[in-house]
């Protein structure tokens, strides 16, 4: 019995030594038959690192977006207050769309203006907190519409603020959409029940 066990053990050692558990020339875990596979892996790793570190050039939506000029006077007024904050916080910002006319929602609320930004930095849900703080530092005041602090969820962040300019006052809802990589600004008609403490 012991002789059979020793014979089996010796055979296993011989097979392992013969097939080579030792390293052969040219075998590495990152070797590819073509260099294209290795280059693709390197590019994916670099893209993941830049997204994690928040490099200023990693938002593809920004790179492909064309900056449009705001048409409505109110949007131009708000853009002059919001865009400098976005540029300081996210590197740069472009308006990519603007609503053509006011929209009445089911509950009677009227969205007077809606416009969308894309920013240079790749957006994460936590950017909602830093955006809220930066807008507060730029003299935007809190609104009871969504609460005095931003709401953060896996798909982004939302916040409500008031802003008074030389043109007029605004009741704003700002949504950071991390899935679409956009910041949507909605200006509501003043005097709403949602803008007053109940």
C-alpha positions, 0 to 999 in steps of 0.5 A: 500500500505504501509502495503504491502511494510512493509510486503515485507521488513520484509520478505526480512529481515527474509529470509536474516537472516534465510539464513545467511549473517553471516559467517558460520564455515569453510567458507573462499574464499580460502578453497578448498575441497582438499588441492591440489587446494590450493597448486596449487594456491600457486605454481602459485602465487609463480611462478608469483612473481619470474618471476616478481622479476626476481629470478635467477632460474625461466627460465625453458629453462635454467633448462632443457638445456644442455651446449654444447661445441662450435665447431668452433674456432670463436664461442669459441672466441666469447663465451669467450667474451660474456659468462662472460657478460651474466653470470654477467647480468643473473646469468649463460649462456649455449650454446644450439645450434650452426650452422654447416656452413655459411648461405647466405641470400637472400640479399647476406649477409653471416652469418658465425656463429650462436649460441644460449644461454639460461640464468638462469634469465627469459628474458623480452624485457627490458633486451635488454637495459641492455645487450646492456649496459653491452656489451658496457662496455665490449668493444663491439662497436656499429654498424650501421647494426641495429642502435647504440641502441637496438630495443625493441619490445614485443617479445624481443630485437635486437642489432648490435655490433662490437667486435675485439679479438686477433683472428679477428673482428666480426660484430654481431647481437644479438637477445633476444627472450623472447618467446623462452627464448633464446639469439641468436648471429649471426656473419656476414661476414665483409665488408657488406654494412650494416656495413658501414654508408650510 
